[in-house]
């Protein structure tokens, strides 16, 4: 199963749509905030299932601060990251993911793409889709493989 992960579109709905088009095998997408209206636009033009969380720039949003889902028996904690204060480190993010028994923690907010395996948890920041950055995660019977991508 391929998962698409995007964050921080900040007004660039086209970039989200482009990432969806570049990953036709992805059936699930996580949008990690800061562009709620952008993802709503993209959502209306695709059949991919989209999990959405609010970012610190999504004013008056009714979206949750985080979601937890299970994909192919792998538990995923997804958040924007401002609540977990990821600009100051990822220890709180790791703790929240562990508390939710997640094997993957997705976050944005910093606009810095990163994949780190720490304490049994993959930490994945796709960067900013507005800057052409996103991530995919392949979950297979062999394990979890996060991959940082750039828009073509």
C-alpha positions in Angstrom: 0.0 0.0 0.0 1.3 3.4 -0.9 0.4 6.4 1.2 0.9 10.0 0.0 1.9 12.6 2.6 1.7 16.4 2.0 1.8 19.4 4.2 2.1 23.2 4.3 0.6 24.2 0.9 0.0 27.8 2.1 -2.3 28.6 -0.9 -1.0 26.3 -3.5 -3.8 23.8 -4.2 -2.3 23.1 -7.6 0.8 21.5 -6.0 -1.4 19.1 -3.9 -3.2 18.1 -7.1 0.1 17.6 -8.9 1.4 15.3 -6.1 -1.8 13.3 -6.3 -1.4 13.0 -10.1 2.3 11.9 -9.7 1.3 9.1 -7.3 -1.7 7.3 -8.9 -1.1 4.1 -6.9 -1.6 6.0 -3.6 -5.1 5.2 -2.2 -4.7 7.2 1.0 -3.3 10.7 1.6 -2.5 12.5 4.8 -2.7 16.3 4.7 -0.8 17.7 7.6 -2.2 21.2 7.7 -1.5 24.8 6.8 -3.7 24.9 3.7 -7.1 23.5 4.7 -8.9 25.3 1.8 -6.2 24.0 -0.7 -6.8 20.4 0.3 -10.6 20.9 0.1 -10.1 22.0 -3.5 -8.0 18.9 -4.3 -10.4 16.7 -2.5 -13.2 17.6 -4.8 -11.2 16.5 -7.9 -10.0 13.0 -6.7 -11.2 9.8 -5.2 -8.2 9.3 -3.0 -9.1 9.1 0.7 -7.7 12.1 2.6 -7.0 12.3 6.3 -6.7 16.0 7.3 -5.4 17.8 10.4 -5.3 21.5 11.1 -2.2 23.5 11.0 -1.3 26.7 13.0 -2.3 28.8 10.0 -5.7 27.1 9.4 -7.6 29.8 11.4 -11.1 28.8 12.7 -10.6 25.3 11.4 -12.8 22.5 12.8 -10.2 19.8 11.8 -8.6 17.8 14.5 -5.1 18.6 15.7 -4.1 14.9 15.1 -5.5 11.7 13.7 -4.6 8.1 14.3 -5.3 5.4 11.7 -4.2 1.9 10.9 -3.0 1.1 7.4 -2.1 -2.6 6.6 -1.8 -3.2 10.3 0.6 -0.3 10.8 -0.6 2.4 13.2 0.0 6.0 12.0 -0.1 9.2 14.1 -0.5 12.3 12.0 -0.3 15.9 13.1 0.8 19.3 11.9 3.4 19.5 14.7 2.8 22.9 16.3 1.0 21.3 19.3 4.0 18.9 19.7 6.4 21.9 19.3 8.4 20.1 16.6 10.4 23.3 15.8 12.2 22.6 19.2 12.7 18.9 18.7 10.7 15.7 18.1 10.8 14.1 21.6 7.2 15.2 22.4 6.1 13.9 18.9 7.7 10.6 19.6 6.0 10.4 23.0 2.5 11.1 21.5 3.1 8.5 18.8 4.3 6.0 21.4 1.3 6.7 23.6 -1.0 6.0 20.6 1.0 2.8 19.8 2.0 4.2 16.4 4.8 2.9 14.2 4.8 6.1 12.1 4.5 9.7 13.2 3.8 12.2 10.4 4.3 15.9 10.9 4.8 19.2 9.1 5.2 22.7 10.4 9.0 23.1 10.0 9.0 22.9 6.2 12.1 20.7 6.5 11.8 17.2 4.8 13.0 14.4 7.0 12.7 10.7 7.6 14.2 9.4 10.9 13.8 6.1 12.6 14.0 6.5 16.3 12.9 4.3 19.2 10.9 2.0 16.9 9.0 4.9 15.3 9.4 6.3 11.8 9.2 10.1 12.0 8.3 11.6 8.6 8.1 15.2 7.6 7.3 15.7 3.9 8.5 19.3 3.9 6.3 21.9 2.2 4.3 20.9 -0.9 4.3 24.6 -1.8 8.1 24.2 -2.2 7.5 21.0 -4.3 8.3 18.6 -1.5 6.2 15.6 -0.4 6.6 12.1 0.8 5.3 8.6 0.0 5.3 5.7 2.4 5.2 2.1 1.1 3.8 -0.4 3.6 4.3 -4.0 2.6 4.7 -7.4 4.2 8.5 -6.6 4.2 8.0 -3.4 6.3 7.7 0.4 6.1 9.6 2.5 3.6 9.2 6.3 3.7 10.5 8.1 0.6 11.0 11.9 0.3 9.9 13.2 -3.1 10.1 16.4 -5.2 7.4 17.5 -7.7 8.4 16.9 -11.3 
